[in-house]
Amino acid sequence: MKFTIKPIILALLLFPLSIVAQESQLVVTHGPYLQELSVDGVTVLWTTNSPCVGRVEYGSGESFQMAQSVRHGLVNANTTNHAVRITGLKPGQKYQYRLVSTDIVKFGAYNTTLGKTDTSPTYSFSTLNPIPSEFSFVVTQDIHSQAEKYTSLLDKVNVETAEFVVLNGDIDNDPIEESQIYSGHLDISVQRFAKEKPFLLVTGNHETRGAFARKLFDLYPHTSGRQYYSFVHGGVYFMILASGEDKPDDHPVYAGLNAFDDYRAEQAAWIAQELQSRAAMSARYRIVFTHIPAYIDFKEAEGRTSQGYTVAKLREIWAPLFISGKVDLVISGHNHRHSWGAPNPDKGDYALLIGSNQEIETIKIKENAIEIEVQSLAGDSKNYQVPRRIQ
């Protein structure tokens, strides 16, 4: 005797199994990665394959606390992009953390049902420490979403011993959609270091282009709400700037949608105030990152008006502030070729390093000097030194 199960009965029998399978599919697709590491906090970001509610559990001992993103009294939920700020931490302290992502089976007004929870492995990070120390960090630039190049450059340095990585502009090439950011550099950063030490993205001119450019900040958030900011670590004052586009705002390719002249002027006022702050003036060294250089020999830009416009603006409104604020080193990219300008003690000038699109730099902070090692994909290397200023 044959038994047959009608389709509707079969569907009813399999329905609970489909719910279980659906709930078990929640996974982290990108991340976690760290942003805005400070003396007392850090932002943890990750992406899930389906909308859920996420939180971070963290601690420095056996017990863990919980942090979640809350806005206007509402816990951030029913989203695939998660960003949780952990605050109230101690300077120079090591912490452990893990992600907790909980599926939402039903999201109603009074009948919300939560499903299964995915808990990540435990990772660690250390907060910044303002006390003077010797440390190193890594810088690269002009990757232009070329994942293989980025991987090869990271192979040239010891990221494990670095405190953080600076991606100094044009890392994303004209971002059109979110997936481009992950495949171009973010997933590689997570794989290599970003779960436990942060990267700092300095916006270059190519980060300002493309349909996704106006949403880019969501992936690299900062509590200031700005793309320019400062921080202190190891007795060194760091300034991150956003140099904007390389052509005038009224250039026809921008369709009247750019206002970078005002943005650079806004930053100039901030720079002037910041470099006179106690944090900057008491630091052992002052280091600035700006993708487009703030000083250059105009012979290099001769006949290239797209390069010369913003360089001229930065020379006019930023460079004098760097000099009066006793900046020790400015690190830039943009030109796709290497340049080095040693500091001139007679002029009170700052050192200028312009990395090429084939290089990665290791910056070592020492007691009496900043030591710079530049390594290229071709295998050659260069070394420079910025002596500590005589106060």
Backbone torsions as a table, in degrees:
resi	resn	phi	psi	omega
1	MET	NA	132.8	179.6
2	LYS	-96.6	138.6	175.3
3	PHE	-109.1	132.6	177.6
4	THR	-119.8	141.8	178.0
5	ILE	-109.6	121.3	179.9
6	LYS	-65.1	148.4	-177.6
7	PRO	-52.9	-39.5	-176.7
8	ILE	-68.6	-35.2	177.7
9	ILE	-70.1	-41.5	178.0
10	LEU	-59.7	-40.7	179.3
11	ALA	-63.3	-39.3	179.7
12	LEU	-67.9	-36.9	179.7
13	LEU	-68.0	-37.6	-177.2
14	LEU	-85.4	-11.5	-174.6
15	PHE	-58.0	-47.7	178.4
16	PRO	-61.3	-37.0	178.9
17	LEU	-64.6	-36.2	179.8
18	SER	-66.6	-35.0	177.7
19	ILE	-65.7	-45.1	179.9
20	VAL	-61.0	-44.8	179.9
21	ALA	-63.0	-39.5	-178.6
22	GLN	-65.1	-42.8	-179.1
23	GLU	-66.8	-34.4	-175.3
24	SER	-78.2	-5.4	-176.4
25	GLN	-84.7	-5.6	-178.6
26	LEU	-67.1	119.6	-179.9
27	VAL	-141.1	158.3	172.6
28	VAL	-82.8	121.0	-177.3
29	THR	-96.0	-28.4	178.6
30	HIS	-142.7	136.5	179.2
31	GLY	97.1	-170.2	3.3
32	PRO	-76.5	158.1	172.2
33	TYR	-141.7	154.6	-172.9
34	LEU	-102.7	139.2	175.5
35	GLN	-134.7	156.3	176.6
36	GLU	46.2	54.3	171.1
37	LEU	-67.8	134.0	-178.5
38	SER	-137.3	-173.3	179.5
39	VAL	-71.0	-21.0	-175.6
40	ASP	-133.0	13.6	-179.3
41	GLY	-170.6	175.9	177.3
42	VAL	-161.4	153.3	174.5
43	THR	-108.7	128.7	179.3
44	VAL	-108.2	128.4	-178.2
45	LEU	-124.5	145.2	174.1
46	TRP	-159.4	165.3	-179.7
47	THR	-126.0	139.7	176.4
48	THR	-113.8	161.9	-176.5
49	ASN	-80.0	-13.0	176.6
50	SER	-143.4	155.5	-178.5
51	PRO	-60.5	136.7	-178.5
52	CYS	-158.4	-172.2	173.1
53	VAL	-114.8	133.5	-176.2
54	GLY	-121.5	148.3	173.6
55	ARG	-144.0	168.2	178.1
56	VAL	-122.4	131.2	172.5
57	GLU	-103.4	132.7	-172.9
58	TYR	-147.6	161.4	177.0
59	GLY	178.4	168.2	178.5
60	SER	-111.8	2.3	178.6
61	GLY	-137.9	-146.2	-178.2
62	GLU	-77.6	-31.9	-178.8
63	SER	-91.6	145.9	-178.7
64	PHE	-113.6	146.1	170.6
65	GLN	-103.6	172.0	-177.5
66	MET	-122.7	136.0	175.3
67	ALA	-126.8	141.7	176.4
68	GLN	-144.8	162.8	-179.2
69	SER	-88.6	122.7	-179.4
70	VAL	-126.9	131.9	178.3
71	ARG	-136.7	127.7	-179.3
72	HIS	54.9	35.9	178.4
73	GLY	81.9	-0.6	-178.4
74	LEU	-109.9	130.1	173.3
75	VAL	-70.1	131.6	-179.8
76	ASN	-62.1	121.8	-174.8
77	ALA	-149.8	167.5	178.6
78	ASN	60.0	42.0	-179.2
79	THR	-138.1	156.5	176.3
80	THR	-97.7	-17.1	179.2
81	ASN	-103.6	122.9	-174.0
82	HIS	-122.1	132.8	176.7
83	ALA	-139.7	113.8	-177.1
84	VAL	-119.6	124.8	177.6
85	ARG	-93.1	124.2	174.7
86	ILE	-99.1	128.9	-177.9
87	THR	-126.9	174.8	176.6
88	GLY	75.3	22.4	179.9
89	LEU	-87.4	168.5	-179.8
90	LYS	-100.8	144.1	-179.9
91	PRO	-61.8	141.1	175.1
92	GLY	63.0	25.4	-176.3
93	GLN	-107.6	140.5	176.2
94	LYS	-88.2	135.3	-179.9
95	TYR	-129.6	153.7	171.6
96	GLN	-107.5	153.1	176.7
97	TYR	-151.5	159.0	173.7
98	ARG	-147.8	153.3	179.2
99	LEU	-90.0	141.9	173.3
100	VAL	-128.2	111.4	-178.1
101	SER	-114.7	123.9	-175.7
102	THR	-116.7	127.0	-179.3
103	ASP	-67.8	147.9	174.1
104	ILE	-110.9	107.7	-178.3
105	VAL	-73.6	-42.8	179.4
106	LYS	-143.2	133.9	-177.8
107	PHE	-122.3	90.2	179.1
108	GLY	-111.7	-177.7	-179.1
109	ALA	-70.3	-46.0	-179.0
110	TYR	-125.6	6.6	-175.9
111	ASN	-137.5	52.9	176.6
112	THR	-78.7	133.5	-179.6
113	THR	-120.8	123.0	176.9
114	LEU	-91.2	147.6	-178.4
115	GLY	-106.7	-141.0	-176.8
116	LYS	-75.1	158.4	-179.1
117	THR	-114.1	135.8	173.6
118	ASP	-106.1	122.4	178.7
119	THR	-111.4	128.0	-176.6
120	SER	-78.5	169.8	167.5
121	PRO	-61.5	167.9	179.4
122	THR	-92.8	131.5	178.0
123	TYR	-118.2	175.6	-179.7
124	SER	-138.6	160.2	173.8
125	PHE	-154.3	162.9	175.4
126	SER	-123.3	134.9	178.9
127	THR	-69.5	160.8	177.2
128	LEU	-66.6	155.9	-179.2
129	ASN	-132.5	118.5	-177.9
130	PRO	-72.4	-13.8	-178.3
131	ILE	-67.1	132.4	-178.7
132	PRO	-53.2	135.7	179.1
133	SER	-158.6	168.1	173.3
134	GLU	-93.8	131.7	-179.6
135	PHE	-157.9	174.9	178.6
136	SER	-136.3	158.6	172.0
137	PHE	-144.0	164.0	-173.7
138	VAL	-116.8	142.3	179.9
139	VAL	-132.2	138.7	167.7
140	THR	-146.7	169.4	-170.0
141	GLN	-156.3	160.4	171.2
142	ASP	56.0	46.7	176.6
143	ILE	-76.3	-33.1	177.9
144	HIS	54.9	44.5	176.0
145	SER	62.6	22.0	178.2
146	GLN	-92.9	94.1	-172.7
147	ALA	-61.1	-40.9	-178.9
148	GLU	-64.0	-40.2	177.8
149	LYS	-63.7	-44.5	179.9
150	TYR	-59.3	-45.1	178.5
151	THR	-60.5	-45.1	-179.4
152	SER	-64.2	-37.7	178.4
153	LEU	-67.0	-42.6	178.5
154	LEU	-62.1	-30.2	177.6
155	ASP	-65.2	-18.4	-176.3
156	LYS	-82.2	-14.2	-173.1
157	VAL	-127.7	167.2	176.9
158	ASN	-100.1	88.9	-177.8
159	VAL	-67.9	-27.4	-176.8
160	GLU	-60.3	-33.4	-178.4
161	THR	-90.0	-7.0	-179.1
162	ALA	-81.9	149.4	178.3
163	GLU	-78.6	-34.6	179.2
164	PHE	-161.7	170.5	179.4
165	VAL	-121.7	133.5	177.0
166	VAL	-107.1	120.9	175.0
167	LEU	-99.2	99.3	-162.6
168	ASN	-89.7	52.3	169.7
169	GLY	92.2	149.2	-177.1
170	ASP	56.0	36.0	172.7
171	ILE	-79.2	-43.3	173.4
172	ASP	-92.1	131.3	-177.4
173	ASN	-100.5	100.6	177.6
174	ASP	49.1	67.7	-171.1
175	PRO	-62.6	118.7	-179.4
176	ILE	-96.0	-39.9	-179.3
177	GLU	-147.2	163.7	-173.3
178	GLU	-61.6	-38.2	-177.1
179	SER	-59.4	-29.8	179.2
180	GLN	-62.5	-35.9	-179.1
181	ILE	-67.4	-43.3	-179.5
182	TYR	-64.4	-48.4	-176.2
183	SER	-72.4	-28.8	-176.4
184	GLY	-74.1	-41.0	-179.0
185	HIS	-156.7	-25.4	-169.6
186	LEU	-70.1	-43.7	179.3
187	ASP	-63.5	-37.2	177.7
188	ILE	-66.0	-41.3	177.9
189	SER	-59.8	-43.1	179.0
190	VAL	-62.5	-45.2	-178.7
191	GLN	-62.7	-38.4	-172.6
192	ARG	-90.3	-36.2	-174.4
193	PHE	-159.5	-24.9	-162.7
194	ALA	-72.1	-9.6	173.8
195	LYS	-68.3	-27.9	-172.0
196	GLU	-126.6	-7.8	172.1
197	LYS	-145.8	145.2	-169.9
198	PRO	-83.5	159.5	162.3
199	PHE	-112.2	151.3	177.8
200	LEU	-113.2	116.7	177.8
201	LEU	-91.5	118.2	173.0
202	VAL	-92.3	122.0	-176.0
203	THR	-72.3	127.4	175.0
204	GLY	-101.7	-176.2	-178.7
205	ASN	-66.5	-31.9	-179.8
206	HIS	-75.9	-20.4	173.2
207	GLU	-70.6	-14.6	-178.3
208	THR	-90.9	-2.9	-173.9
209	ARG	-109.1	148.8	175.8
210	GLY	103.6	160.1	-174.3
211	ALA	-64.4	-27.0	-177.2
212	PHE	-92.3	-2.7	-174.2
213	ALA	-58.3	-37.0	-177.6
214	ARG	-77.3	-7.6	175.9
215	LYS	-108.6	-0.8	-174.4
216	LEU	-61.2	-34.8	-176.7
217	PHE	-61.7	-25.9	179.0
218	ASP	-63.6	-27.8	179.4
219	LEU	-88.2	-18.0	178.1
220	TYR	-129.2	62.1	-171.0
221	PRO	-74.3	157.3	173.3
222	HIS	-141.4	138.4	-174.9
223	THR	-65.3	-19.1	176.4
224	SER	-70.0	-18.6	-174.7
225	GLY	78.7	8.2	-176.9
226	ARG	-119.6	162.1	172.3
227	GLN	-91.5	-2.2	175.4
228	TYR	-121.3	140.2	-174.5
229	TYR	-168.5	178.9	178.9
230	SER	-140.2	162.2	174.1
231	PHE	-159.5	165.3	179.7
232	VAL	-123.6	133.8	173.4
233	HIS	-146.5	133.8	177.0
234	GLY	60.1	29.9	-179.0
235	GLY	78.0	11.0	-179.8
236	VAL	-113.4	133.9	178.6
237	TYR	-95.3	124.7	-179.5
238	PHE	-113.4	138.0	177.5
239	MET	-126.4	125.4	178.1
240	ILE	-106.5	126.1	-178.1
241	LEU	-123.2	158.0	179.7
242	ALA	-116.8	102.6	-172.9
243	SER	-78.9	-14.0	174.7
244	GLY	81.5	-158.0	-178.1
245	GLU	-77.0	165.2	-178.0
246	ASP	-99.2	-0.9	178.3
247	LYS	-120.6	163.1	179.7
248	PRO	-60.0	151.6	-178.9
249	ASP	-58.5	-32.5	-177.1
250	ASP	-88.2	10.2	175.9
251	HIS	-60.8	136.5	-174.2
252	PRO	-59.9	-24.2	-178.1
253	VAL	-68.4	-16.3	-177.6
254	TYR	-94.7	-6.0	175.5
255	ALA	54.6	30.1	177.8
256	GLY	73.0	18.5	-175.4
257	LEU	-104.4	8.5	178.5
258	ASN	-112.4	147.1	176.9
259	ALA	-144.0	53.8	-173.9
260	PHE	-80.1	-22.8	175.5
261	ASP	-60.2	-45.1	178.1
262	ASP	-66.9	-37.6	-179.2
263	TYR	-65.1	-40.7	177.8
264	ARG	-68.4	-36.9	177.2
265	ALA	-66.2	-39.5	176.5
266	GLU	-59.5	-42.9	179.2
267	GLN	-68.8	-34.3	179.1
268	ALA	-60.0	-43.5	178.2
269	ALA	-63.1	-39.7	178.9
270	TRP	-68.3	-42.3	179.3
271	ILE	-58.5	-46.4	-178.9
272	ALA	-57.8	-42.3	-179.9
273	GLN	-72.4	-42.9	-176.6
274	GLU	-63.9	-43.1	-176.1
275	LEU	-71.5	-10.1	174.2
276	GLN	-100.8	3.7	179.8
277	SER	-74.2	160.6	179.4
278	ARG	-61.9	-38.7	-179.0
279	ALA	-60.4	-42.3	-179.1
280	ALA	-74.8	-45.0	-173.8
281	MET	-70.9	-27.3	-179.0
282	SER	-91.9	-3.4	-177.5
283	ALA	-73.7	153.2	176.0
284	ARG	-68.2	-40.6	178.7
285	TYR	-138.6	154.4	175.6
286	ARG	-124.1	118.5	-175.6
287	ILE	-121.6	132.7	-177.8
288	VAL	-118.3	139.1	172.7
289	PHE	-114.5	123.9	172.1
290	THR	-144.4	126.7	-174.2
291	HIS	-59.9	-53.7	177.0
292	ILE	-82.2	129.8	-174.7
293	PRO	-62.8	146.5	178.4
294	ALA	-94.5	3.0	177.7
295	TYR	-159.1	133.5	-177.6
296	ILE	-162.0	152.7	172.8
297	ASP	-72.8	119.8	-174.5
298	PHE	-66.6	-12.8	175.3
299	LYS	-63.8	-30.3	178.8
300	GLU	-70.4	-25.8	-177.4
301	ALA	-102.6	5.3	-176.2
302	GLU	-60.5	128.4	-179.9
303	GLY	79.8	2.2	-179.6
304	ARG	-119.9	78.8	-173.0
305	THR	-63.6	-29.0	179.3
306	SER	-65.5	-33.3	176.3
307	GLN	-76.9	-42.8	-171.3
308	GLY	-69.5	-28.6	-173.8
309	TYR	-61.5	-57.5	-176.5
310	THR	-70.7	-36.4	175.9
311	VAL	-56.9	-44.6	179.1
312	ALA	-62.4	-41.4	178.9
313	LYS	-62.0	-44.9	-177.7
314	LEU	-69.4	-36.0	175.6
315	ARG	-62.3	-35.8	-176.6
316	GLU	-75.6	-45.5	-169.6
317	ILE	-107.9	-20.3	-179.1
318	TRP	-104.5	-45.4	-173.4
319	ALA	-56.0	-44.6	178.0
320	PRO	-60.4	-32.8	178.4
321	LEU	-69.7	-36.8	176.4
322	PHE	-63.0	-39.8	-179.1
323	ILE	-69.5	-49.4	-178.7
324	SER	-67.2	-28.1	179.0
325	GLY	-87.2	5.3	176.0
326	LYS	57.1	44.7	172.9
327	VAL	-66.9	136.2	-178.5
328	ASP	-88.8	-38.9	-173.4
329	LEU	-147.4	131.1	171.5
330	VAL	-113.5	128.4	-179.1
331	ILE	-114.7	126.5	-175.9
332	SER	-135.1	179.9	175.3
333	GLY	-141.6	-129.3	168.6
334	HIS	79.2	-42.2	-172.6
335	ASN	-78.8	-14.4	-178.0
336	HIS	63.8	18.1	173.1
337	ARG	-148.3	151.5	-172.4
338	HIS	-78.6	138.1	172.9
339	SER	-144.0	148.3	176.8
340	TRP	-138.1	129.2	174.3
341	GLY	-122.5	111.7	-178.4
342	ALA	-70.2	151.2	177.8
343	PRO	-67.0	144.1	179.4
344	ASN	-109.5	102.9	-177.1
345	PRO	-58.0	-32.2	-178.6
346	ASP	-67.0	-31.6	-178.9
347	LYS	-96.7	-8.5	-174.2
348	GLY	69.2	26.0	-173.1
349	ASP	-78.3	164.0	175.5
350	TYR	-101.5	157.4	173.4
351	ALA	-77.9	145.0	179.6
352	LEU	-127.5	119.4	174.3
353	LEU	-111.4	122.9	175.0
354	ILE	-114.1	110.5	-179.8
355	GLY	-82.4	145.8	178.9
356	SER	-84.7	176.7	179.2
357	ASN	-82.2	7.8	178.0
358	GLN	-120.3	17.2	-171.0
359	GLU	-130.4	158.9	171.5
360	ILE	-138.0	141.7	-173.0
361	GLU	-119.0	139.2	170.8
362	THR	-109.7	121.4	-178.5
363	ILE	-107.1	120.8	-179.7
364	LYS	-109.6	124.2	178.9
365	ILE	-91.8	114.7	178.5
366	LYS	-112.7	171.1	-177.5
367	GLU	-61.2	-42.5	-172.8
368	ASN	-113.9	2.1	-178.8
369	ALA	-165.5	157.1	168.4
370	ILE	-96.8	122.3	179.8
371	GLU	-104.0	133.4	-174.9
372	ILE	-123.0	127.3	173.4
373	GLU	-119.7	122.2	-179.3
374	VAL	-108.0	126.3	179.5
375	GLN	-123.5	137.5	-176.4
376	SER	-110.7	163.3	177.2
377	LEU	-64.7	-24.7	179.0
378	ALA	-74.5	-13.7	177.1
379	GLY	104.2	-7.5	178.9
380	ASP	-88.1	163.7	-178.5
381	SER	-140.8	157.1	177.5
382	LYS	-134.3	150.8	-179.6
383	ASN	-132.2	136.5	178.9
384	TYR	-135.6	165.9	178.9
385	GLN	-143.2	138.3	175.3
386	VAL	-115.9	105.4	-178.5
387	PRO	-64.8	150.1	176.8
388	ARG	-67.2	136.5	-179.2
389	ARG	-64.7	145.5	171.9
390	ILE	-83.2	114.0	-175.5
391	GLN	-70.5	NA	NA
